[in-house]
Amino acid sequence: PTRVGISLGDITASLFTAIGINAALFHREKTGRGQKIDVAMLDCQVAILENALARYQAEGDSPKPLGNRHPTITPFQAYHATDGWFVIAVGNDSLWNAFCLTLNLPDLVSDKRFATNRLRTENIAALNAILEPIFATKTASEWLRVMENAGIPSAPINDIHAVMNDIQVLARNMIVEVDDPQAGKVKIAGNPIKMSSVPESPIRGYVPQIGEHNEEILCGLLGISTHDLAMLKREGVV
């Protein structure tokens, strides 16, 4: 078992909660009635199992670790070039034919072991024995240019340095700068939801410190007295 590289449980629960809040607000707008929203982290993990649930019912086996390849589409995985890894996604027979011709392997098109996606998946070991030595002859960037020119979906596997300097990531304003009173200027992820009513900027405003606006919110908005607020502070509540 291998842990995923991000806090998937926390993130998916937050996203599903935000979706639930929006749905409840829309329901209130239509009906005038509010409601409780209940989102469990375990439920969210079950919800994103995607086709694993269907595959288990169809085949009777629980999916097992597959490394970096797709469970039902082949070739759809990472391959090692001379200088690093890149991913290709040959998602249908038309792409498969174009892929074979691009690699100058026309015999693979008529090879009965690889005639359909299901057969390619079943015979993935034999297929990779052919492909891996070929991909080891060029750099990842060279193969990506080849695949792009042929219309084969492909992409590099980037480290964080490459992500933060990627021209598409920067063009989408997904790396933004904020001012922190202690750390100085810090780059963080931008907002992936782009809205026509919200202008994009590569710079974010000052981020409040934890509890900075306690008095403004608790006393000004919620009506708590300054005496009660002081008591809450003494007791460590806020």
C-alpha positions, 0 to 999 in steps of 0.5 A: 500500500502506498499513500497518495501524495496529497491529503485526498480525504481532507480535500475531497471532503472540503470540495463535496461540502462546498458543493453541498452548501451551494446546493442547499443555498439554491434549494433555500432560494427556491423553497425558503427552507434551510437544511443540515448538510452532513458530509463524511470523509469516508463517504467522500472516498467511496464516492470517488472510487469511480469505476472500481465499484463497477469493475468489481461487480462485473469481474468479481475481483477487487482492483489491485495496484497497477503502478502508473497505468490505466486499469482498462485502457492500454497503452495509457501510462508513464514511460521512461525516456532517456532523461525522465518520465512522460505519459501517453494516453492512447484511448481508442483504436483510431489513436492506436493506429496513429500511434503505431504509425508514428512509432514506425511500427505498422505491424502492431496494427495487424498484430492480433494480440493488440487488435482491441483495447481489451486485448492490449490490456490483457497483453500489456506485458508483451506490448510494453516489452516492445514499447519500453526499449523504443521510448528509452532512445529519446528524451521526454521532450522529444517524444512529447513533440512527436506525440503532439505532432501526431495528435496523441495525448501525452504530457510530462511528469513534472516535479514541483519546480516544473509545475511552478514554472510551467507556461500553461500553469502561469498563463492560467494564473495558478501560481499567485503571490501573497505577502506574509508578515513573517515569511515575506512574499510567498507563492501559493496555488491560485483559484482553479475556478475562473469566473467572468465576474471575478478579475484574475490577478497574479497577486493576492491581498494581505492574508489575515492572521489567525484571530486577527478579526475576532473582535470585529466579527464576534462583537460587531456581527454576533453581538458578544460584549467586550467583557465576554470576549475577554473572558473567552480569551482568558479561557482559551476559547478564542 
